[in-house]
């Protein structure tokens, strides 16, 4: 009798502040000597001109201070991005899989692809990275067009295309993200019975993600996968961490209720009869 095929999971992750500590836009701004990146992003957010997550691509194409950005600037930005710990062990584990399970890992980010590929060089294959695709002028080297920005619904399109190509069912998709730009894709994954993991205390995501993991190590995203999806016990999870050269020192399983309380306004006295 033939053994059953392993269950195939697609695990997709954002990059900025999910696999890294830094936002690549800030790192690029520091490299170029631009100090007003936050103000520019806030202005775009107030104008609703750009999808959340796509601000850097817009600035590179349209802002005078960013118009000199070339491919080499993006590659150097990637080298300077500070990554979270244990990304390489995470990727190796996912490549090996487990008895009865296999995983396909991809990075989907609105950051320029050159930045993410440079940052994850030697860890994640370039063909497993989806980022903003820029068209560079062959003469000046400057960006002359934006071909694709996987932000907001753009991430949904990439994820659906990957699922179709790999033959992964919607309920075996896992998405990991950190901020407001991940809301659309997380809602999409949840609505199709997939699994979502937030890696920040962003309040929008806290209401949406099925699990939240706060850790300086990317390997930590495996905890809810093993616990909630695969049904592993704590001892098994600890042993897996140790077999990958890591120690699960503390695991606080808690749900936090955020309650804002203020003084009630005084009740006016009833009018005299």
Secondary structure, DSSP 8 states (H G I E B T S, - for coil): ------EEEEEEE--TTTTBSS-HHHHHHHHHT---HHHHHHHHHHHT-S-TT-HHHHHHHH-GGGTT-BHHHHHHHHHHS-B-BTHHHHHHHHHH-BTTEEEEEEEEEEEEHHHHHHHTTTTS-GGGEEEEEEEE-TTT-BEEEEEE--STHHHHHHHHHHHHHHT--GGGEEEEE-SGGGHHHHHHHHHTT-EEEE-S--HHHHTT-SEE---SBGGGGHHHIIIIIS---HHHHHHHHHHTT----------------------------
